[in-house]
């Protein structure tokens, strides 16, 4: 229970690397200023600190205007001109939803009664005999039900006889120009009531001080809810006289962008217009907007009707918008969501460091482009920022030769080849940390200098040990011995301390003091375990393995490399002679993972 609680009450954080660089510091602040400017601009202009609510509205429209109509009619075979006056009741029709309709043109068929009559001539109704007409057949485009007879129509054409309202309405084009062409002078009053339930706010588009004689104008009177139909078409660049012939569908958009904060309250509508039907539709695809309606009456106790095909303009009123009010939760959410934008500077700078520190830049760009040499510092930044970790596999090995300044990494199966002959990948030697040298015994410290005698650094012996008959072919120092491991693992220990012929590292005075000094090794063991007490055999084993560790730490520097380091045969056997195993065979290298 205690362990469980201790895991709960913990806090983890990331370790950061701070780079002192004028270039990268400037890039960081440029990014931060851009992000801060954008976040601040969006906060104020888009009112991101507000809680938004969609508008709930109702619309009512009233059309006013009178039109004088002049039309030609045929009465008893004679054409005559009829003048009439249309008012609101004549040219408006009730529609469902937020829409209203204004008639601009029509085709009228008067005196229709139920009976038998020929169809109006068309491609689908022409016939030559009764065989072309089918009794009881109904076509959705027909004006009635066929009786099966083919009779003479007006003129020389024959059509199928139908039972329905006679005479049938002629399939004619709409009159040109439109009969109610003066409808562009009609006006419409739009009443729009809106509500924001979440903010408990209600208003409408008709202002208290409205002048009822006003007419909407985009710049001079943008808040007037009275619209002249011709002005609506001018706003969108349409010709009313052309649209009035076939009809069309127009959209009146009312947009509410309400700021309900008390210190900057504003809630006024914005009007815009657009045509909603496809004005480019081919004539054969029934363009415009039209429908039919009938007026029924009785004459001499016979029911009759007047059928009218009406062309006109349907106006759809589209209301949308939002109302916003200050909300601290919304403000906190917005600030929290934009904090991540400041990380763009880190992503961009990391991209630059990773890009200009790779091997390709080091080998192909920096040597040939002198202007890019300043980017080579990114390699240093990369080493300080990133720690490369190699997957600990059974094939992973590290080798260090005394006559090379780098370390070789071997990550492959040896397949019977000596480790000495495998090239491997060259990697930089880690920097030596000298802070731990203070823990060593005072015997490692140099004796006081002799007056009058210059100080010299002890070098490797220049004498090369002569090769004996037991010296393997892969040995370059003359002190290596054949491995005692089984045949399958023997190639792992076939490694010399040198890449080329020369003196053995075991002849170094430092090797003797650091690796073979019993006093130093005992000091290191006791430093780790002050109460260590072992018998003679156990002490020799501990000292031998401590010497192994001292060598790998000395030659490889990093503990991660030392765990997979392979000791040269000459060094391994020199340590074994100094701290031998009483009985049995040496186990050799074992992977720590």
C-alpha angles and dihedrals in degrees: 000000000000092000090050092052092047090056091051096052096058134110127205127197137173123258112234133207114217113207117200100213130139092207097050092039090055092048090050094052093045090055092045092051092049092049093044092050092049094046092048093046092049091046092056104031097042093034092231089172091069132087106235125214127185118243123257112205148169125206135204126179132195122192120204131187146093125236131197111219127197117189139165118234133182114231120176089345093307126111117224137171119244124195120203140164122231122202132182094286091055102050104031126077128189114252133186121253128005095334140103132190132219119194114224103166140011149179115220130200112187133195099025115170133179110267148091122306141145119271119253107265114266138138092272098044104045116108141172100202142001089271089072092058123069119207113239095011116142124198119194087227094047125101094225148341117306117242095200095252128117110211139173116273126197107303122009098312125106123214135176116274116241137191111231143078108344138242092034119231114263116244096232136151118262114267117271120246099029114260093229096042089141090066088097086079092058117111129214127203113209118201113196122180117188135188137192103198095185092056095037091233129138130177142145139221095249107088121214093243095046117150104224091208094060125113125206117262122174095229108012100043110009096156098055111113094203112096131190108220093222091053091054090058092046091054091061096036098250128140109237094201092058095045092047092064098064099012129232147200122263130189124217107196121201113192121192117196101174126186104196097181111123095229095054106020116174129154115161130142125245117210126209135163138213139169112249104187124075106261092185094063115130117253091244091060095063104254126200125024127294143145139176130245134173137213114210127208141153126244119185087348090303118122112235137169142200111225117205127189103207125205118190150123123283114205116205113198110212116194121189139144143106140254120217135194133179112277121177093204090056090048092052092047091051094048091048093050093050097048089081089063089072088065089071089084091056092048092050095046092047088051091054093047093048093045098049095042099058126109095253093061091046094052105030110025112031096051093052104032110056092185089066096054090095088064091063088084086075088077089063091047090049094052090051094045102041132046113204114216121193118212108258101237130165090247095055116111137159125212129192124193120198092223094054127073094212137058125243122224117206116193105168144081111275094215093199096315120127114255086230090066097049111097100201126179120307114233129176117265110249117249112264116245106217096184092093093057089081088071094061124099119276088243088079092060116098116257116249112282119261111243112253094014118105118234116249133191112234109240133196114284110270090214114098114216108242115245116253130202090264094053111113120235092244094057115106100177101048096236101087121111132202117270120255094206122111118280093258093057101031096096090063091069096042094104132122128205090241136055093207134026114292148103119325119250089229088071090064117110089221090056089055095047098040104034107024102033106114090198092056094045092049089049090054093048092050090045087062097037111022093185095049112144119171138165121248097269094046091046092054091050092048092048092048094052091043088055090051089053093047091053095049091046091049097047100034102032098200121083090218090059094041091059090063098033120128115215117225114252093243093054093043094053093043090056092045091052090052094045105022129187113246095222141351132040127300112255098218127208118348124189111242092221 
